[in-house]
Every structure is written in C-alpha cells, then in structure tokens.
Amino acid sequence: MAILIYIETQNQEIKKSSLEVASYGRAVADAKATSLVAVCFDLADSTVLGQYGVDKVVGVSTAGDKYFNADRYSSSLVEIAKAEAADLILLSGSANGRYLGPLIAVKLDATYFSNVIGLPVAYNPVEVKRSCFTNKAFNQSVSQKDKVVLSLSSNSYGIHENRAEAVPSEGSYSPASYTLEVSAVEESSNQISIADADIVVSGGRGLKGPENWHLIEDLAKVLGAATACSKPVSDMGWRPHSEHVGQTGKPVASNLYIAIGISGAIQHLAGINSSKIKVVINNDPEAPFFKAADYGILGDAFEVVPELITKLKAVKQA
C-alpha cells in the first residue's frame, strides 16, 4: 500500500511546507517498504519532487477553478487514495492542510491525527507523537482504524533531499457543485509567506502607528524575513488581517521570531510557541513576552531597531 501526500502550491509553485511533507513521506515510505505518491493541483513543474523522494506524481487540473476548494480537493484526494490503495495520507499543518484532513478522514472512515511531530512511533497500528495544549505538552496517540490521515506540524521534521524518479501521471478533479464556494481571496502583500518563513519579524502597538511600520519592513528586508503583527494592530487597521499571528490568527513555527513592541498576550504566545528561537524588543521590563523569549532586549524600539539594522547590514557587507 502506497503513502499519499498532498502537495500545496501557490502561484503554481510548491510551498516549503510541502517539501517538508515530501521529506517526511519518504522516510515513512522507506519504513513501510512502499512507494510515495504525491498529488498536486495545477502545478507547473513537478520534477522537483523527485529530489525529495517522490516516486510518482499525480497531477490534477482544476479546470479553471481559481481558488482552493476543500470539498473538491478532498473528493479528488480520496479517489486518488483509493486508486493507489493508500492507507496513510500525509498533509502539512497549514490552514488548508487542517481543513482537508478531517474531510478526507470522514470520507475514508480513517483516523485523523493533527500536530504530529516526528516519525510514527509504530506502524501497526499507527502510533504518533503530537503536540497539544498550544504546544505546551505532548501526547502519544494510537489509531484504531486501518487508514490514517496525518498532518505534520510545520518545521518539525525538516527538508531532506532523497532522489527518486517522480513518474508523472494524471488524476481527475471533482467538478461537482457544493454549498460553499470561494468568491475571493485576500492575499498578503508579503513577499515571503508567514507560513513558510524561516524568520518572522512582528510588530505590536509599541510602534505607535502605521507610519512607523517601516522599521518592521526594513529589518525584515535585511533578514530575508516575513512581516507579521499582533491582533490589536490588525484590529486597528494598521496592518491587514492576513499578517495577524497568534492563537486567533496565523500560527507561526519559524526558526526565528522577533517581536517588536508586543507585550505578549497569552493568545499571541500560544500561536508562536512552536518557533524555535524567540526574541523580544520592548521597553517594558514587565512585558510577559520576556518570560517566554529566549533572548530579550529592554529598550526603545525606535532606538534599538535602527541600530540593529545598521549592524546587520555591516555584517552582511563584511
């Protein structure tokens, strides 16, 4: 039985999180001595997947369906999973992945595991380690069903090259009408996606107004980072809601998260807790973020950030 993975794309290019899923899938397929099959929707070039261990790529044309449609995508993935006799379907921990996972599990009468970290502990039955309680604890979960749908926690396994042939084939798309239709999508102006970024620079109310947001953007540009903001900032209209990170916004699992002028409300900290290294810049020594951060700079952001940008530029030019 094959291992099936869903490859997410943006503007017909593969997202970084899906390369992590491919790397993870290759390791799982090796452990089960089976093949790794990837499913892509409207992907311009699938040959790159061969670098990450994919044996077969099933390309699906959405026939002009402009936006992601969870009902149609899940129906197509289920039909392909049945055709490939896949008993394990792997997804990324992105918003789309978490949307698709339960739908696929219901249609296949399968177990759904979210927030999985690390390779399965066992395969018969499937047992996995998962993060829970907003990444404050872990649990061991065992499937009671033969089929399993699994979403991998972002940035928990890494991207590893492992060359395979990646034979192309075609799959069918479900064109049926559903009660939910996506009419428009508001895209972030970020050049780097928050979900895929290794580094995220985030700002809060401590910046005092949208006219000072150039500090966040300038630092992000030097670091090659994505920009983000706290909930109050997006609520006040300083930044679009697509940049709001936290428990009620987008979760962040970057290698480095820099919070500038963010006090550290519990909802914000819960949403960025998976980031490996957290840095805070704040002039309030009592800010809760200092207790959660790996590194803290106590000072005025309007003095610290320009100096930090200058020093980083000097290092890059050296």
N, C-alpha and C positions, 0 to 999 in steps of 0.2 A: 504493500500500500504506500502511495506517494505522500510526501509532505507538500502542502499547498500554501503559498504565501501570496498576499495581496501587495502589489507594488503601487504606492501612491505617487502621483505625478502633479506637477504644477507647471503650466505652460508647456506641456508635453515633455517635461524633464523630470527625472527621478528625484524624489526628495531624499535627503540624507538619512532620515529615519527609516526609509525602506531599504537602504543599503545595509543598515544595521540588522533589519529583519532578515535580509537575504543571508548575511553572515551567520546569524543565529540559526536560520533554517538549514544551512549547510551542515552545521555541527550536529543538529538534531537528526538530519537525514543520514549522516555518517553513523551516528549511534544506533540508528534503527536499520542500517544497511539497506536504504531505499533511495529513491530519486527525489529531487527537489524541483517542483513545478511552480513557476511564477505566473501570476495573472496581472496583466497591465491593461488599462483603459486609455486609448488614444495616446500611446507612447510613440514618439517619433523614431527613436533608435533604441532597441532592446539589447543590442550586442554587448553593452557594458555589463549587463547582468552576469555574463559568463565569467567575468573577473571575480565574482563573489560566490561562485559555486552553483549557479542555477543550471540545471540540466535541460530544462525545457521552458520556453516562454510562450504562454497563450495570450495572444494579442486580441483585444476586443475593441471594435469600433462602436462608439456610442451614437453613430448616425446623426450627428448634429445636435445631440443633447448637450447643451452648452455647459451646464453645471452638474456637480456631483449630486446624484440622486440615490440615497441609501437603499430605497426599496428595489430599484432596478439593479444597482450594483450587487446587492446581496443575492438577488434572484439569479443573476448571472454566475456569481461565485459559487452558489450552491449547485447549480447544474454542472459547472466545470469540476467541482469537487466530487460529484457523483461519477462523472465520466472518467476521472483519474483515480477513482477508488481511494480518495484521500481520507485518512482517519484523523489527521491533525492539520488544522488550518491556523496559520500564523498571521497576525496583523501588528501594525505599530500601535503605540499607545497614544496616537494623535486623536484629535476630536473625531475625525472621520473613522478612524480605526475603532474607537469606543462606540461609535454609532452603529457600525456594521456588525461588530462582534455578537451582540445579543440577537440581532435579527438572523444572522447565519445560524447561530446555535439553536434557535427555536425551529427554524426550517429543517435543520438536520437532526433534531432531537439530540443535541450534543451538550456537553458541559462547556460553560464559558468561564475562563479564568482571565481576570484583568490584572494590571500592575505586576506582571510576572518579572522577576529579576533572576538572572542566571539560568543555566540549562536545567531541564527537568531532573529531579532527584531520582525518579524512576519512570519507567515507560509502560509497565503492565501491572496494575493500572497506572495512568499518568499521574505523577505527583510533582507539584511545583512549589517554589518559594515565592511568596507575594508580599509586597509592601502594603501596609494598611494603616488606618488611623492617621491619614495625611502624612504618610512616610515616617511615622514615629515608632512603628513596630513592624514585625514580620509574622507571617503565618505559613504553615505547611498545609496545602490543600490537595486532596486526592479526588480524582474523578470517579464517579460511579457509572459512567457511560463509556462505550467503546470509542465514540467520536469526541474530539476535544477542539474547541476554538480558543485560541490563546492570544492575548495582546501583550506585547513586550513593553515594559516600562522604558521610556526614552533614555538613551545614554547610559543604559545599564549593562550592555554587553560589548559594545564597540563595533567598529567596522574592520573586517579582516578579508583580505583577498585570498581566494582559493579557486583557481581557474577551472572552469568546466566548459562544456560545448555550447550550452544555451540554444538548443534547437528551436526554431520559431514554428508556431502553429497558430491557427485562428479559432476563436471562440465566439459564441453567439451572445448578443445583447438583448435583454428583455425590454421590448418597447412598450409594454402594457401601461395603461393609464393608472395612476394612483391618486389617492386623495390629497397627497402632499406634493406640490410642485414648487421648485425653487424658481422665483421670478428674477432675483437679482442677488449679487454677492458684493459686499463692500470689502475691498482688498486694502490691506495696509500699504502705506507708502514706503515701508522699509525695503531697502534693497536686500537685506538679509532677513529671512523669516525667523521670528522668535522661536518657533518650534525646533528649527534646525540649527540655531546659532550655538557656537561653542562659547561665545561671550555675549552677555546681555548687559547693557548699561541702562539703568532705570532711574526715573526721577519722580519726586513727590512734590507735595505742597511747599516744601522748603525752598523751591526755586522761585516762589512768589508770583509767578505769572508766565504765560506762554511766550512772552517776549524774551525770556531768559533760556528758552529751551535749546538755544544754540550750544550751550555748554554740554548738554547731553549728546547732541548730534556730533559736535566736534570731537569729543572723547571717543564716541563710538566709531567715528571715521578713522581715527588713529589706530584703534584696536581691531578694526575689521569686525565690529560687533553690531548686533541688532539693538534698536532702541525700544524701551518699554516705559510704562508708567504705573503709578498706583491707582486704585479705584477713585479716590477723590479727584484726582487730576482729570480722569476721563469724564467723571460726572459733571465737572465744572466746564467741560468743553475745551480744555487746554489742548488735549490730545484725543485722537479717535479711540473709540472703544476697542478697536482691534489691537491696540497696544496695551490694554489693561491686563496686567498679570496678577495672579493670586488665586485663591480658592474659588472666588466668584468670577474670575477672568480666565486667562490662559495659564495653564501650569508651565513651569519652567524647569528644565533639567539640564542646564548648561554646565560647562566645566568651570566657568567663572561668572558670577553675578555681582554686579556693582550697583549698590543702592545709594542714591544721592538725594538727600533731603527727604528721606522716607523714614517715618518714626518706627514702623514695624508692627502694624496691627496684626492680630493673630491670623486673620484671613489671608493677609498678604504673605506672612511667613509660611503658612501651610502650603500655599501654592508654589513657593520657590524652594521648598525644603529639600527637593531632590538635587538641587545644584551642588556640585562638588565643593566649590570654594565660594564663600560669600564675603563680600567686602562692603562696609557701610561708611559713608561720609556724612557726618551730621554734627551740628553744633550743640546738640542737647545731650549731655552725658547720661541722662536718664532714659533715653530712647530705647525701647525694648529690643530694637534691632541689634544693639551692641551685644546682648546676651546670646543671640543666635548666630552672629557673624564669626567667621574665622579670623578676620582682620578688621579693625576699626580705626578710622581717622576722625578724631574730635577736632572740628574746626569749621569755619565758614566755607560753604561750597563755592562761593564766589571768589574766594582766595585760593582754596585748595585745588579745585578742578583746573583752572588755567595753568597753575604751576605744574600739575600732573601732566597736562597735555604737552607743555613745553619740554619737560623731562623725557617723556615718551618719544617725542619727535627727535630729540637729540640722540636717544639710544638707537632709534631706527636708522638714523643717518650715519651713525658711527661705523 
